[in-house]
Amino acid sequence: MSGPAKARPKVPEGRSRYLLTRQKAPTETGYVGYETIWEAFHKEVPYTTPKKP
């Protein structure tokens, strides 16, 4: 029989309402990290000065 596989399996992209998770490429030591991307919860509106009374 062959030995155990050294590479980790590719994980599919994870999606939720405001979050996206992707698997990064393995490093030289074999560490596999994950990238997390957050989408904005609120819309940003440019500030306008209030009217003077």
All heavy atoms as TSV, in Angstrom:
chain	resi	resn	atom	element	x	y	z
A	1	MET	N	N	0.841	-1.183	0.000
A	1	MET	CA	C	0.000	0.000	0.000
A	1	MET	C	C	0.885	1.244	0.000
A	1	MET	O	O	1.982	1.240	0.518
A	1	MET	CB	C	-0.888	0.044	1.231
A	1	MET	CG	C	-1.929	-1.019	1.304
A	1	MET	SD	S	-3.067	-0.560	2.592
A	1	MET	CE	C	-4.547	-0.716	1.683
A	2	SER	N	N	0.349	2.295	-0.529
A	2	SER	CA	C	1.087	3.555	-0.548
A	2	SER	C	C	0.915	4.269	0.796
A	2	SER	O	O	-0.007	3.993	1.554
A	2	SER	CB	C	0.597	4.433	-1.689
A	2	SER	OG	O	-0.763	4.743	-1.493
A	3	GLY	N	N	1.804	5.197	1.061
A	3	GLY	CA	C	1.763	5.955	2.312
A	3	GLY	C	C	0.621	6.956	2.307
A	3	GLY	O	O	-0.075	7.144	1.298
A	4	PRO	N	N	0.390	7.615	3.447
A	4	PRO	CA	C	-0.686	8.617	3.515
A	4	PRO	C	C	-0.366	9.823	2.630
A	4	PRO	O	O	0.792	10.151	2.394
A	4	PRO	CB	C	-0.717	9.005	4.989
A	4	PRO	CG	C	0.635	8.660	5.510
A	4	PRO	CD	C	1.113	7.469	4.701
A	5	ALA	N	N	-1.403	10.470	2.164
A	5	ALA	CA	C	-1.238	11.642	1.298
A	5	ALA	C	C	-0.690	12.808	2.112
A	5	ALA	O	O	-1.104	13.050	3.248
A	5	ALA	CB	C	-2.570	12.019	0.678
A	6	LYS	N	N	0.257	13.536	1.552
A	6	LYS	CA	C	0.849	14.678	2.246
A	6	LYS	C	C	0.024	15.947	2.057
A	6	LYS	O	O	0.069	16.846	2.865
A	6	LYS	CB	C	2.270	14.935	1.721
A	6	LYS	CG	C	3.222	13.806	1.985
A	6	LYS	CD	C	3.626	13.777	3.425
A	6	LYS	CE	C	4.634	12.673	3.657
A	6	LYS	NZ	N	5.010	12.530	5.032
A	7	ALA	N	N	-0.732	16.040	0.967
A	7	ALA	CA	C	-1.512	17.246	0.680
A	7	ALA	C	C	-2.901	17.149	1.297
A	7	ALA	O	O	-3.492	16.072	1.377
A	7	ALA	CB	C	-1.635	17.439	-0.820
A	8	ARG	N	N	-3.392	18.272	1.738
A	8	ARG	CA	C	-4.755	18.312	2.274
A	8	ARG	C	C	-5.740	18.466	1.131
A	8	ARG	O	O	-5.427	19.076	0.115
A	8	ARG	CB	C	-4.893	19.497	3.225
A	8	ARG	CG	C	-3.996	19.307	4.430
A	8	ARG	CD	C	-4.436	20.029	5.611
A	8	ARG	NE	N	-5.877	20.090	5.751
A	8	ARG	CZ	C	-6.468	20.536	6.833
A	8	ARG	NH1	N	-5.760	20.937	7.822
A	8	ARG	NH2	N	-7.765	20.596	6.917
A	9	PRO	N	N	-6.945	17.944	1.272
A	9	PRO	CA	C	-7.930	18.102	0.196
A	9	PRO	C	C	-8.384	19.555	0.066
A	9	PRO	O	O	-8.373	20.313	1.033
A	9	PRO	CB	C	-9.091	17.208	0.641
A	9	PRO	CG	C	-8.932	17.087	2.112
A	9	PRO	CD	C	-7.453	17.187	2.388
A	10	LYS	N	N	-8.759	19.940	-1.138
A	10	LYS	CA	C	-9.244	21.291	-1.399
A	10	LYS	C	C	-10.629	21.450	-0.785
A	10	LYS	O	O	-11.510	20.623	-0.990
A	10	LYS	CB	C	-9.300	21.532	-2.914
A	10	LYS	CG	C	-9.762	22.891	-3.317
A	10	LYS	CD	C	-8.723	23.930	-3.053
A	10	LYS	CE	C	-9.186	25.269	-3.612
A	10	LYS	NZ	N	-8.463	26.367	-3.071
A	11	VAL	N	N	-10.798	22.496	0.011
A	11	VAL	CA	C	-12.062	22.761	0.694
A	11	VAL	C	C	-12.864	23.744	-0.155
A	11	VAL	O	O	-12.322	24.731	-0.633
A	11	VAL	CB	C	-11.803	23.350	2.098
A	11	VAL	CG1	C	-13.100	23.697	2.793
A	11	VAL	CG2	C	-11.004	22.378	2.932
A	12	PRO	N	N	-14.162	23.503	-0.363
A	12	PRO	CA	C	-14.956	24.451	-1.160
A	12	PRO	C	C	-15.105	25.788	-0.447
A	12	PRO	O	O	-14.944	25.887	0.766
A	12	PRO	CB	C	-16.309	23.757	-1.311
A	12	PRO	CG	C	-16.362	22.751	-0.233
A	12	PRO	CD	C	-14.948	22.366	0.084
A	13	GLU	N	N	-15.404	26.814	-1.235
A	13	GLU	CA	C	-15.571	28.168	-0.716
A	13	GLU	C	C	-16.801	28.218	0.179
A	13	GLU	O	O	-17.854	27.716	-0.176
A	13	GLU	CB	C	-15.741	29.107	-1.904
A	13	GLU	CG	C	-15.665	30.558	-1.586
A	13	GLU	CD	C	-15.713	31.395	-2.844
A	13	GLU	OE1	O	-16.833	31.718	-3.281
A	13	GLU	OE2	O	-14.643	31.703	-3.393
A	14	GLY	N	N	-16.657	28.801	1.357
A	14	GLY	CA	C	-17.768	28.920	2.294
A	14	GLY	C	C	-18.428	30.283	2.170
A	14	GLY	O	O	-17.758	31.308	2.173
A	15	ARG	N	N	-19.729	30.302	2.051
A	15	ARG	CA	C	-20.468	31.559	1.916
A	15	ARG	C	C	-21.598	31.606	2.928
A	15	ARG	O	O	-22.273	30.630	3.178
A	15	ARG	CB	C	-21.092	31.687	0.528
A	15	ARG	CG	C	-20.138	32.011	-0.562
A	15	ARG	CD	C	-20.894	32.326	-1.853
A	15	ARG	NE	N	-20.038	33.061	-2.759
A	15	ARG	CZ	C	-19.902	34.378	-2.765
A	15	ARG	NH1	N	-20.586	35.116	-1.936
A	15	ARG	NH2	N	-19.098	34.970	-3.608
A	16	SER	N	N	-21.770	32.790	3.515
A	16	SER	CA	C	-22.943	33.078	4.325
A	16	SER	C	C	-23.377	34.491	3.968
A	16	SER	O	O	-22.875	35.072	3.014
A	16	SER	CB	C	-22.632	32.935	5.823
A	16	SER	OG	O	-21.729	33.928	6.219
A	17	ARG	N	N	-24.287	35.050	4.732
A	17	ARG	CA	C	-24.868	36.335	4.357
A	17	ARG	C	C	-23.828	37.458	4.257
A	17	ARG	O	O	-23.833	38.240	3.329
A	17	ARG	CB	C	-25.944	36.710	5.368
A	17	ARG	CG	C	-26.740	37.893	4.960
A	17	ARG	CD	C	-27.929	38.054	5.849
A	17	ARG	NE	N	-28.724	39.190	5.393
A	17	ARG	CZ	C	-29.793	39.621	5.998
A	17	ARG	NH1	N	-30.232	39.012	7.064
A	17	ARG	NH2	N	-30.453	40.644	5.529
A	18	TYR	N	N	-22.932	37.544	5.230
A	18	TYR	CA	C	-21.955	38.641	5.253
A	18	TYR	C	C	-20.511	38.145	5.257
A	18	TYR	O	O	-19.602	38.931	5.447
A	18	TYR	CB	C	-22.168	39.509	6.497
A	18	TYR	CG	C	-23.507	40.196	6.514
A	18	TYR	CD1	C	-24.520	39.792	7.367
A	18	TYR	CD2	C	-23.767	41.255	5.649
A	18	TYR	CE1	C	-25.742	40.426	7.383
A	18	TYR	CE2	C	-24.985	41.897	5.660
A	18	TYR	CZ	C	-25.968	41.476	6.523
A	18	TYR	OH	O	-27.182	42.113	6.525
A	19	LEU	N	N	-20.275	36.856	5.068
A	19	LEU	CA	C	-18.950	36.284	5.244
A	19	LEU	C	C	-18.593	35.366	4.082
A	19	LEU	O	O	-19.432	34.620	3.587
A	19	LEU	CB	C	-18.928	35.489	6.550
A	19	LEU	CG	C	-17.644	34.821	6.962
A	19	LEU	CD1	C	-16.601	35.858	7.316
A	19	LEU	CD2	C	-17.892	33.925	8.147
A	20	LEU	N	N	-17.330	35.424	3.657
A	20	LEU	CA	C	-16.812	34.555	2.604
A	20	LEU	C	C	-15.494	33.979	3.109
A	20	LEU	O	O	-14.622	34.717	3.563
A	20	LEU	CB	C	-16.584	35.350	1.322
A	20	LEU	CG	C	-15.917	34.636	0.172
A	20	LEU	CD1	C	-16.864	33.581	-0.410
A	20	LEU	CD2	C	-15.538	35.620	-0.902
A	21	THR	N	N	-15.344	32.652	3.064
A	21	THR	CA	C	-14.130	31.989	3.531
A	21	THR	C	C	-13.542	31.183	2.393
A	21	THR	O	O	-14.245	30.399	1.759
A	21	THR	CB	C	-14.439	31.059	4.718
A	21	THR	OG1	O	-15.103	31.804	5.723
A	21	THR	CG2	C	-13.174	30.490	5.301
A	22	ARG	N	N	-12.239	31.386	2.138
A	22	ARG	CA	C	-11.532	30.654	1.088
A	22	ARG	C	C	-10.296	29.989	1.679
A	22	ARG	O	O	-9.682	30.506	2.590
A	22	ARG	CB	C	-11.055	31.605	-0.010
A	22	ARG	CG	C	-12.134	32.248	-0.787
A	22	ARG	CD	C	-11.518	33.081	-1.896
A	22	ARG	NE	N	-12.522	33.914	-2.508
A	22	ARG	CZ	C	-12.320	35.126	-2.953
A	22	ARG	NH1	N	-11.138	35.681	-2.871
A	22	ARG	NH2	N	-13.296	35.815	-3.502
A	23	GLN	N	N	-9.924	28.852	1.098
A	23	GLN	CA	C	-8.713	28.166	1.529
A	23	GLN	C	C	-7.524	28.747	0.778
A	23	GLN	O	O	-7.560	28.940	-0.429
A	23	GLN	CB	C	-8.838	26.677	1.232
A	23	GLN	CG	C	-7.664	25.868	1.709
A	23	GLN	CD	C	-7.848	24.389	1.447
A	23	GLN	OE1	O	-8.845	23.967	0.890
A	23	GLN	NE2	N	-6.880	23.602	1.838
A	24	LYS	N	N	-6.437	29.034	1.506
A	24	LYS	CA	C	-5.216	29.546	0.888
A	24	LYS	C	C	-4.362	28.381	0.395
A	24	LYS	O	O	-4.576	27.236	0.771
A	24	LYS	CB	C	-4.409	30.362	1.901
A	24	LYS	CG	C	-5.060	31.653	2.309
A	24	LYS	CD	C	-4.142	32.393	3.242
A	24	LYS	CE	C	-4.714	33.726	3.653
A	24	LYS	NZ	N	-3.816	34.453	4.547
A	25	ALA	N	N	-3.376	28.695	-0.422
A	25	ALA	CA	C	-2.449	27.674	-0.897
A	25	ALA	C	C	-1.540	27.237	0.256
A	25	ALA	O	O	-1.208	28.038	1.121
A	25	ALA	CB	C	-1.623	28.234	-2.041
A	26	PRO	N	N	-1.118	25.968	0.298
A	26	PRO	CA	C	-0.239	25.523	1.387
A	26	PRO	C	C	1.140	26.177	1.311
A	26	PRO	O	O	1.639	26.476	0.229
A	26	PRO	CB	C	-0.143	24.017	1.178
A	26	PRO	CG	C	-0.676	23.738	-0.167
A	26	PRO	CD	C	-1.503	24.897	-0.577
A	27	THR	N	N	1.749	26.396	2.466
A	27	THR	CA	C	3.084	26.982	2.526
A	27	THR	C	C	4.134	25.886	2.358
A	27	THR	O	O	3.796	24.717	2.182
A	27	THR	CB	C	3.301	27.695	3.878
A	27	THR	OG1	O	3.167	26.723	4.917
A	27	THR	CG2	C	2.310	28.815	4.091
A	28	GLU	N	N	5.401	26.254	2.458
A	28	GLU	CA	C	6.491	25.290	2.314
A	28	GLU	C	C	6.442	24.213	3.391
A	28	GLU	O	O	6.796	23.064	3.157
A	28	GLU	CB	C	7.830	26.011	2.377
A	28	GLU	CG	C	8.035	27.000	1.256
A	28	GLU	CD	C	9.206	27.925	1.524
A	28	GLU	OE1	O	9.864	27.803	2.576
A	28	GLU	OE2	O	9.456	28.781	0.660
A	29	THR	N	N	5.978	24.577	4.590
A	29	THR	CA	C	5.911	23.615	5.692
A	29	THR	C	C	4.644	22.767	5.654
A	29	THR	O	O	4.493	21.863	6.461
A	29	THR	CB	C	5.986	24.347	7.041
A	29	THR	OG1	O	4.907	25.269	7.133
A	29	THR	CG2	C	7.293	25.083	7.191
A	30	GLY	N	N	3.729	23.085	4.735
A	30	GLY	CA	C	2.494	22.314	4.619
A	30	GLY	C	C	1.316	22.946	5.330
A	30	GLY	O	O	0.224	22.372	5.345
A	31	TYR	N	N	1.502	24.130	5.941
A	31	TYR	CA	C	0.397	24.806	6.639
A	31	TYR	C	C	-0.607	25.341	5.626
A	31	TYR	O	O	-0.240	25.975	4.650
A	31	TYR	CB	C	0.940	25.954	7.495
A	31	TYR	CG	C	-0.136	26.766	8.154
A	31	TYR	CD1	C	-0.822	26.282	9.259
A	31	TYR	CD2	C	-0.488	28.014	7.659
A	31	TYR	CE1	C	-1.827	27.023	9.857
A	31	TYR	CE2	C	-1.484	28.768	8.255
A	31	TYR	CZ	C	-2.139	28.257	9.359
A	31	TYR	OH	O	-3.134	28.992	9.941
A	32	VAL	N	N	-1.870	25.042	5.849
A	32	VAL	CA	C	-2.944	25.535	4.982
A	32	VAL	C	C	-3.773	26.522	5.792
A	32	VAL	O	O	-4.373	26.162	6.795
A	32	VAL	CB	C	-3.842	24.375	4.487
A	32	VAL	CG1	C	-4.966	24.896	3.629
A	32	VAL	CG2	C	-3.007	23.364	3.721
A	33	GLY	N	N	-3.802	27.777	5.350
A	33	GLY	CA	C	-4.561	28.804	6.046
A	33	GLY	C	C	-5.867	29.100	5.328
A	33	GLY	O	O	-6.146	28.577	4.249
A	34	TYR	N	N	-6.659	29.939	5.939
A	34	TYR	CA	C	-7.946	30.318	5.369
A	34	TYR	C	C	-8.049	31.830	5.337
A	34	TYR	O	O	-7.620	32.513	6.259
A	34	TYR	CB	C	-9.097	29.716	6.179
A	34	TYR	CG	C	-9.096	28.203	6.101
A	34	TYR	CD1	C	-8.404	27.447	7.028
A	34	TYR	CD2	C	-9.747	27.555	5.075
A	34	TYR	CE1	C	-8.379	26.070	6.944
A	34	TYR	CE2	C	-9.726	26.179	4.974
A	34	TYR	CZ	C	-9.041	25.442	5.920
A	34	TYR	OH	O	-9.010	24.081	5.816
A	35	GLU	N	N	-8.647	32.356	4.289
A	35	GLU	CA	C	-8.845	33.786	4.101
A	35	GLU	C	C	-10.311	34.099	4.399
A	35	GLU	O	O	-11.202	33.439	3.876
A	35	GLU	CB	C	-8.495	34.137	2.662
A	35	GLU	CG	C	-8.715	35.567	2.279
A	35	GLU	CD	C	-8.401	35.810	0.812
A	35	GLU	OE1	O	-8.311	34.859	0.037
A	35	GLU	OE2	O	-8.274	36.986	0.462
A	36	THR	N	N	-10.553	35.076	5.257
A	36	THR	CA	C	-11.913	35.454	5.627
A	36	THR	C	C	-12.185	36.865	5.137
A	36	THR	O	O	-11.443	37.788	5.436
A	36	THR	CB	C	-12.085	35.393	7.155
A	36	THR	OG1	O	-11.714	34.083	7.595
A	36	THR	CG2	C	-13.516	35.669	7.552
A	37	ILE	N	N	-13.262	37.033	4.390
A	37	ILE	CA	C	-13.626	38.335	3.836
A	37	ILE	C	C	-15.014	38.694	4.370
A	37	ILE	O	O	-15.975	37.953	4.178
A	37	ILE	CB	C	-13.649	38.284	2.291
A	37	ILE	CG1	C	-12.267	37.856	1.780
A	37	ILE	CG2	C	-14.070	39.624	1.722
A	37	ILE	CD1	C	-12.242	37.513	0.317
A	38	TRP	N	N	-15.094	39.836	5.049
A	38	TRP	CA	C	-16.362	40.323	5.583
A	38	TRP	C	C	-16.946	41.361	4.636
A	38	TRP	O	O	-16.242	42.221	4.137
A	38	TRP	CB	C	-16.153	40.983	6.950
A	38	TRP	CG	C	-15.886	39.995	8.029
A	38	TRP	CD1	C	-14.670	39.563	8.448
A	38	TRP	CD2	C	-16.856	39.316	8.823
A	38	TRP	NE1	N	-14.818	38.656	9.460
A	38	TRP	CE2	C	-16.146	38.482	9.707
A	38	TRP	CE3	C	-18.236	39.320	8.870
A	38	TRP	CZ2	C	-16.792	37.673	10.641
A	38	TRP	CZ3	C	-18.874	38.521	9.792
A	38	TRP	CH2	C	-18.160	37.711	10.655
A	39	GLU	N	N	-18.243	41.285	4.424
A	39	GLU	CA	C	-18.948	42.310	3.657
A	39	GLU	C	C	-19.558	43.302	4.644
A	39	GLU	O	O	-19.854	42.943	5.778
A	39	GLU	CB	C	-20.045	41.675	2.803
A	39	GLU	CG	C	-19.492	40.773	1.724
A	39	GLU	CD	C	-20.580	40.156	0.878
A	39	GLU	OE1	O	-21.709	40.692	0.862
A	39	GLU	OE2	O	-20.294	39.137	0.252
A	40	ALA	N	N	-19.750	44.512	4.199
A	40	ALA	CA	C	-20.258	45.567	5.075
A	40	ALA	C	C	-21.702	45.272	5.513
A	40	ALA	O	O	-22.514	44.783	4.736
A	40	ALA	CB	C	-20.203	46.908	4.362
A	41	PHE	N	N	-21.993	45.559	6.775
A	41	PHE	CA	C	-23.342	45.387	7.299
A	41	PHE	C	C	-24.236	46.579	6.950
A	41	PHE	O	O	-25.413	46.428	6.711
A	41	PHE	CB	C	-23.318	45.255	8.825
A	41	PHE	CG	C	-22.762	43.958	9.320
A	41	PHE	CD1	C	-21.435	43.852	9.674
A	41	PHE	CD2	C	-23.562	42.838	9.418
A	41	PHE	CE1	C	-20.914	42.665	10.130
A	41	PHE	CE2	C	-23.058	41.647	9.878
A	41	PHE	CZ	C	-21.725	41.557	10.238
A	42	HIS	N	N	-23.630	47.754	6.965
A	42	HIS	CA	C	-24.386	48.985	6.753
A	42	HIS	C	C	-23.846	49.721	5.533
A	42	HIS	O	O	-22.684	49.609	5.192
A	42	HIS	CB	C	-24.258	49.921	7.965
A	42	HIS	CG	C	-24.645	49.280	9.246
A	42	HIS	ND1	N	-25.941	49.044	9.599
A	42	HIS	CD2	C	-23.895	48.784	10.258
A	42	HIS	CE1	C	-25.988	48.456	10.778
A	42	HIS	NE2	N	-24.744	48.270	11.204
A	43	LYS	N	N	-24.698	50.504	4.938
A	43	LYS	CA	C	-24.262	51.357	3.845
A	43	LYS	C	C	-23.705	52.651	4.441
A	43	LYS	O	O	-24.252	53.178	5.404
A	43	LYS	CB	C	-25.439	51.702	2.926
A	43	LYS	CG	C	-25.983	50.507	2.192
A	43	LYS	CD	C	-27.143	50.911	1.317
A	43	LYS	CE	C	-27.733	49.708	0.620
A	43	LYS	NZ	N	-28.889	50.071	-0.185
A	44	GLU	N	N	-22.633	53.147	3.868
A	44	GLU	CA	C	-22.055	54.407	4.335
A	44	GLU	C	C	-22.621	55.551	3.507
A	44	GLU	O	O	-22.631	55.506	2.287
A	44	GLU	CB	C	-20.536	54.376	4.216
A	44	GLU	CG	C	-19.893	53.480	5.231
A	44	GLU	CD	C	-18.404	53.656	5.274
A	44	GLU	OE1	O	-17.912	54.775	5.009
A	44	GLU	OE2	O	-17.719	52.683	5.587
A	45	VAL	N	N	-23.073	56.580	4.212
A	45	VAL	CA	C	-23.642	57.755	3.576
A	45	VAL	C	C	-22.717	58.926	3.843
A	45	VAL	O	O	-22.287	59.116	4.978
A	45	VAL	CB	C	-25.049	58.037	4.135
A	45	VAL	CG1	C	-25.652	59.275	3.507
A	45	VAL	CG2	C	-25.954	56.837	3.929
A	46	PRO	N	N	-22.371	59.710	2.839
A	46	PRO	CA	C	-21.486	60.856	3.102
A	46	PRO	C	C	-22.150	61.863	4.037
A	46	PRO	O	O	-23.347	62.075	4.008
A	46	PRO	CB	C	-21.255	61.458	1.726
A	46	PRO	CG	C	-22.280	60.868	0.832
A	46	PRO	CD	C	-22.723	59.588	1.436
A	47	TYR	N	N	-21.330	62.438	4.913
A	47	TYR	CA	C	-21.835	63.381	5.908
A	47	TYR	C	C	-22.194	64.706	5.235
A	47	TYR	O	O	-21.443	65.239	4.427
A	47	TYR	CB	C	-20.775	63.622	6.981
A	47	TYR	CG	C	-21.209	64.623	8.014
A	47	TYR	CD1	C	-22.116	64.285	9.003
A	47	TYR	CD2	C	-20.709	65.923	7.999
A	47	TYR	CE1	C	-22.520	65.206	9.938
A	47	TYR	CE2	C	-21.106	66.845	8.943
A	47	TYR	CZ	C	-22.008	66.492	9.917
A	47	TYR	OH	O	-22.401	67.408	10.849
A	48	THR	N	N	-23.360	65.231	5.593
A	48	THR	CA	C	-23.757	66.569	5.143
A	48	THR	C	C	-24.015	67.406	6.394
A	48	THR	O	O	-24.572	66.930	7.370
A	48	THR	CB	C	-25.046	66.521	4.301
A	48	THR	OG1	O	-26.078	65.890	5.045
A	48	THR	CG2	C	-24.826	65.751	3.013
A	49	THR	N	N	-23.602	68.652	6.339
A	49	THR	CA	C	-23.795	69.522	7.502
A	49	THR	C	C	-25.284	69.871	7.634
A	49	THR	O	O	-25.977	70.066	6.630
A	49	THR	CB	C	-22.972	70.820	7.366
A	49	THR	OG1	O	-23.318	71.444	6.142
A	49	THR	CG2	C	-21.497	70.524	7.373
A	50	PRO	N	N	-25.771	69.950	8.852
A	50	PRO	CA	C	-27.175	70.292	9.044
A	50	PRO	C	C	-27.460	71.749	8.646
A	50	PRO	O	O	-26.568	72.598	8.645
A	50	PRO	CB	C	-27.393	70.087	10.537
A	50	PRO	CG	C	-26.102	69.748	11.136
A	50	PRO	CD	C	-25.084	69.635	10.066
A	51	LYS	N	N	-28.714	72.018	8.328
A	51	LYS	CA	C	-29.107	73.381	7.980
A	51	LYS	C	C	-29.078	74.272	9.219
A	51	LYS	O	O	-29.407	73.823	10.301
A	51	LYS	CB	C	-30.519	73.393	7.391
A	51	LYS	CG	C	-30.611	72.752	6.045
A	51	LYS	CD	C	-31.947	73.058	5.418
A	51	LYS	CE	C	-32.880	71.894	5.583
A	51	LYS	NZ	N	-34.182	72.141	4.981
A	52	LYS	N	N	-28.700	75.515	9.010
A	52	LYS	CA	C	-28.696	76.460	10.127
A	52	LYS	C	C	-30.124	76.955	10.346
A	52	LYS	O	O	-30.851	77.193	9.390
A	52	LYS	CB	C	-27.769	77.629	9.823
A	52	LYS	CG	C	-26.319	77.205	9.763
A	52	LYS	CD	C	-25.432	78.400	9.543
A	52	LYS	CE	C	-23.992	77.939	9.508
A	52	LYS	NZ	N	-23.091	79.062	9.288
A	53	PRO	N	N	-30.517	77.149	11.597
A	53	PRO	CA	C	-31.884	77.626	11.861
A	53	PRO	C	C	-32.107	79.067	11.468
A	53	PRO	O	O	-31.286	79.849	11.263
A	53	PRO	CB	C	-32.060	77.441	13.358
A	53	PRO	CG	C	-30.731	77.246	13.932
A	53	PRO	CD	C	-29.813	76.876	12.805
